[in-house]
Amino acid sequence: MIQIGEDKYWSKTMLVQQLQKIGIKQDDVVMAHVAMRSVGNCLNGADDLIQSLLTVVGIGGTLLCYTNWEQNYEDRLDVNGYVPSELKPEIMPYDRAFSRASRDHGVFAECVRTTKGAIRSQNPGASVVAIGNNAEYFVENHSLNYGYGSDSPFAKLVEHQGKVLMIGAPYDTMSLLHHAEHLANIPNKNIRKMEVPLLQNNQIVWVMLEEFDTIDSVCEQFYQGYFKDIVEHFCYSHPKLTLKGTIGSANTLLVPAKEILDYAVHWMENYRK
């Protein structure tokens, strides 16, 4: 680390070396989940880590980041997903070029969103930002309904043999597993409906969106925290596919997207209480 006064900082050069050591390569497609508090102080903040990732994947690679958006009105929805009329004028619409990333995803997601060259998908709750080679392809035509499905950035990540990078992020935040929930052949999936304001042609349009539940368990038989167990079980049973190391000061996991997706789908379809 670099000593400046009484404080120590990670530099881009050091982060690049750590990312290469853990297994990120030129031309990789990487979806990153990051807890910057775990990474520690970087000389230029989260931008050092973003630029380090872009440097390591190179001009042929792509960085993806799950952003979601700030939708603090969820608890006011009625049983059918509608927003009270008196609250609607107070809610800003989803604008993929402007709306903040959800605070639940930390400062890294918002920094990626505002990085030069970043392109964001049109689905509010499942929105993903892409930077790098073919970025527009990864985020285009993202369905407003069932945004973790076959036309989503998550599906394209898998299609292109991408990788999921968890830098200090809890395993239960691995958003690719919502794609597994969508694909898994399991009965009685919980469906969540939500009225959402979208900015279209400079006009606010309220649209009712529908999605398999990503806030609570997707079906009643699953318990809270099952994403964490799926990731841990995958790591235990597939040690040759699991790469672990340290980025900054953060414990880090790198796994292949297709393999962990297939494992998650199998786990969900075969789970018994």
N, C-alpha and C positions, 0 to 999 in steps of 0.2 A: 504494500500500500504506500501511497505518497503522504508524507508528513507535511502538513501545513499548519504552523503554529502548534497548538495542542491537539489538533484534529488529524485523523487519518482518512484518506479517500482512496477509492478504487478509480483507476483510470481506464480509458477505453482500451489501451494497449493490453492491460491486464485482463480485462473482461473478454477481449477477443481470444486471448490464449486459453482462458478457461472454457469458453464455448467450443473451441476447436478440440480441446482435450476431452470434453464430454461426448463429442461425436457429431456436432453440427458440421455440415460440409457445404462446399460450393454447390449451388443449384438446388439446395433443399427447399422444400415448402414447410414452414414451421408455424404452428399455432402456439403462441406463448401466453401463459398465465403467470403473472408476476406479482409478488408481494415485495414492494420496494423497501419496506421496513426491514425485511429479512436480508435483503441484499446489502443494506448498509449505505453509508455515504458514498456517492459517486461525485467526481469532480464537477461534472455538469449535470448532475441529477439523473433522472430517468432517460434523458436524451443520450447519455453515454451508453446505456445498455441497448437502446433502440439502434443507435448507429453501429454498435458492435455486432448486433445480430445481422444488420444489413450488410456489413462488411464481410462477415463470415459466409453468408449464403451467396453473396456476390450478385452480379447483374442478372444472372440466370435464376436466382432464387426469389422467394416470396415470404414476407412476414405477414401473418394473420393474427388478429387479436379480437376476441369477443368483447363487445362494448355494451350491449343492451342500451338503455337510456333511462333518464330520471322520470319515473312515473309514480310519484308519491301519492296519487289519488286512489290507488288500488283499493284501500280499505273502505272507500266510500261507494264502491260499486254495489248495485242491488243484485239480487239473486240471478238476474238474467244478464248481468254484465254491463248494465247501463249506468252512465254518470248522471248524478242529479243535475237538473237543468241550471240551477242557481250556481253551480260550481264551474260549469263549462267555460264561462268567459274568463275565468282565472287561470285556466290551464293552457300553457304554451303548446303548440302543435309539434309533432315530430318532424324535424327538418334534418335530413341526414348530413347536411353540410354544416349544421350549426349546433344541434342538440347535443348536450353533454353526454359523455359515457356515464353509466351508472356508477355512483360512488362505491357501490358494493364491489366493483372490480378494481378499485384502487387507482392511484395516480397514474400508473403505467398505461392503463387503457386510454385514459383521456390524453396522455402525451402522445401515444401512437396516433390517435384520431386526429390530432392537430399537427402532426408531422407533415412536412412538405411532400406531396405526392400521394398521400393517403386517400383511399377511396372507400366509401362506406356503403353497405347494402341498404335496401329500402325497407326491410322488415324492422320495426322498432325494437321489439323485445328480443329478437334473435339476431340483431344487427352485428355485423362483423366488419372490421376494417382490414384492408389489404394494402400493402406497400411492396413495390418491386415488380418483377417480371410477371406480365399477364395479370396484373392486379385487378383490372376491370372484369376479367373473366370470372374471377373467384367470387365477386360480389354482385354480378349482374343477374337480373331475372330472379331475385330472391322473393319467393312467394310471401304474400302478406298473411295467408293462412297456413298453418302447419309449417312454420319457418325452419324446422329442423329436419325437413324431409329431403327428397331426392334431388331437388333443385337448389339446395342450400349450400353456402360456403363450406359447411361441415362435410357434406357429401363429396364436394369437389376436392377437399383436403385428402380424403380417403382415396378418391379416384387417382390422384396424382402421387400416391405413395408418400404422403406427407408425414410429419412427425409432430407429436405433442410435447411441449416443453413446459414443465412445471417448476418455476424458479421461486422457491419459498412459498408457493401457493398451496393451500390445503387441497388434498386429493379430491375432496367432494366438490370442488369448483371446476373439475374437468368437463367443460361444456360439450365436448364431443359425445359424451354419454347421453345427452338429450337426443342426439341423432339415433343412438342405439334404442332408446325408448320408443322413438317413432317407428323404427324398423321391426322391433321385436313383436312376434306373434303372441301376444298375451291378451287375455280377455278383460273386458270392462275397464279399459283405460279411462282415467278421469280427464274430462275435457273442460277447459277453462275458456270462457268467453269474456271479452273485454272491449269496451268502446274506446276507441283511440282517435285523437285528432291528428290528421296528416296535413302537411302543407303541400298543396297541389296547385300549380299555376298561380302561386301567390294568394291562394284562397285556403281557408281552413275547412277541411272536410272531415266530418265525424264518421268513422267506419267501425263496424262491429267485426272484430277479429276472433278467430277460433284457433285453439292450440291444445295439444295434449299438455296436461298440467306439468309445469316445470317449477312450480313454487312448492307444492306438496308432492308426495309420492305419486307417481303416474298411475298406480293402481293400489287398491286397499291392502293387498297382501305384502307389499314392500314396506320396509321399516325406514325410519329416518336415518340418513347417513349411509345408505347402501352404495352410493357412488364411491365412497372412501374404501369400503370393503372390496368392491369390484377391482379397483386399481391395485390395492394391496395384494389381493389374491392373484391377479395377473402377474405382478412382479415376482411373487413367490413361485408360481408355476411356469414362468417363462423367463428364467434368469438370463438366458442368452440374448433376449430381446430387450432387456431392461438395462439402461445405462444410468448410472448415478454418479453424482459429483457435487461440486460446489461452484456456484456463480456468485461473485462477490463473497458475501458471508452466508449465502443462502443454500440450504440443502436443495438439490436439484434432481429432477427425474426427467429422462427423455425416453419416450416410447413410440413405436411405429403406430400410426393412426389406424390402419386397416386391421392390424392384428388385435389391438385392444378393443376396437369396435366389434369385431367378430366374437371376441371373448365375452364382451358385455352383453351382446345379443343372446348368446348361448346361456349365460348366467341368468338373464331375465326370463328366458323361455323355460328354463329348467328349475327355477327357484321354487322351493316348497317351504312353508313355514316350519 
